């Protein structure tokens, strides 16, 4: 393993941590409706738990309302029940062959809870990035011990990994600040 491999590996893992954070933040509910809001809902489909997107079409009716149209008519009640019982706090209602899912406006208190959740997700991502840095630095120390690289090379590589870490932390802070702004916008 070379210094370049250690750096590339660390960079890839940090990028994955940031992507995971981005995906987790996308699940945090803002005041607006978006089809991705129901991605975590699981529906009982022929005895197997299945993602809602596999059994129904989710569309945006307006800024605060989602439309869910099951591919099979007999799934209407099952899908409605699954949305109601999910931990999203939504109250769907059948409307012919479609289910309307209004998203309630967020209260100030709920918005603050969402911001706390975002910050918690960010902290988890930062911890993951720091763990990647620690692992990379340990690999570099092992390379020095095995006499594969000099101590100067290790120091330079360590500095580069620290720069990667700093950049990742800045990216994480930026993502959270954007999401926080989005959540707090009424």
N, C-alpha and C positions, 0 to 999 in steps of 0.2 A: 504494500500500500504506500502511495506517495503522498506528499504534502497536497498536491493538486486534488487527489482523490478525497482526502479528508475535508478540504475546503468545499469541493463540489457536493459531497455528501451532506455537509452541514447546511449549505445553501439550499439544497433540495428539501431537507427536513424542515427548515425554517419557513420555506415557501408553503409547504403542506400545512404547517401550523396556522399560517395566515389564511389559507384557503378554508380550513376548518372553521376558523373564527368568522370568516365572511359568511359561510353557510349557516352557522349558528345565529349570527346577527340577523340573517334574512328571515329566520323563524320568529324573531321578536316582533310582536304585533305593534303596528303604529295605528293611527286613527283611520287610515285608509284600508279598503279591502284589496286583496290581491290573491289570485288563484293559488299561489304557493302556501297560503295560510292553512290550507287543508291537507298539505302533503303528509303530515304526521298522523292523519286519521286512518285507522285500520277498520275494515268492514269484514264481517263474517260472510264469506262467499263459498258456498258449498262445503261448509265445515272447516275452511281454512282462513286464517286471518290474512286479508289482502289489502294493499294500499288502495285508498279511495280512487286515486287516479287510474287504477286498473279496471275499475268497475263502473266509473261514471266520468262524464265530461264536466269539468269545472270551468265556468266562464265568469266574466265580470259583467254584471248588469249595469251598475252605476258605481260611483265612488265609494259607497258604503254597503253595497249588496253583491253577493256572489250568487250565481245560478249553478245548481248541480243537477245534471240530467243523467240518471243511470242508464247504462246501455240496455238493461233488461227491465221491463216495467215492474216485474215482481220484486225487484231489489229496492224499490222506492222507500218502503217503510224501514227496511234494514239500514239503508244508507242514512236516512233521516235520524234514526235512533243512534247510529254510530257517531254522527256529528254532534248530536245533543249530549251524548255521554263522554265525548272527548273532553280533555281538560282545557279547552280553548274558551269556554264560557259563551258559546254561541247558542242561539235558539232558532233552529231551522223550522220552516213551515212548508208543507206540500202545497203545490199550486199546479193542479193538473198532473202532467207527467214530469214536472220539474220541482225541485226543492229550492226555495229562496232562503238564503242565509244572510240576514242583515248583521253587519258588524256594529256593535254598540260603540258610541263615542267613548273615548277614554276619559276618565276623571283625572284631575290633577294628581291625586294620590296614586292612581294606577300608572300614570305616566312616570312618576318618580320611581315606582317599583320596577318599571321596565328599564329605566336608566340604570338602576342598581344592578339589574340582571345583565345589562350590556357590559357594565364595568367588571362584573364578576367573570363574564366570558373573556374579556380582555386580559384580566389577571391570569386566567388559566392559560391563555395563549402565550403570555409573557413567560410564564413558568416553563412551558414547553420549549420555548426558544432558548431560555437559559440552560435547560437540561441538554439541549443539542450542543450549546457552546461548551458546557462541561465535558460532554462525551468527546467532542472534537479535540479539546485541549488534552484530555487523557490519552487519546490516540497519538497526538503529537509527542507527548512525553514518552510514550512507549517506543516511538520511532527513534527518539534520541537515545533511549536506553539500549535499543538494538543496534545503535550506531549507524542507522540508515540515513539520518540527517544530523547536521550540526546544531548546537544550541542557538546559534544566530538564526539559522533557518527556522527553528522552532519559535523563537521570539517573533520573527517577522510574520510567520503564519498565524501565530496567536493574535497578533495585532490585527491581521486581516479578518480573523474570525470574530474579534471584538467589533470591528467595523460592520460586519454582516449582522451581528446581534443588535447593534445600535440602530441600524437601518430598519430591521424587522420591528423593533420596539416603536420606532417612529411611525411605521406603516400601521401597526396595531392601534396606536393612539389616534391616528388620523381616521381610521375606519370607525372607531368608537365615537369620536367627536361628530362625524357625519351622522351616524345612527342616532346619537343623543339629540342632535338638532332636529332630525326627522321625527323622533318620538315626541319631543316637546313642542313641535309646531302644532297649533290647534287648527 
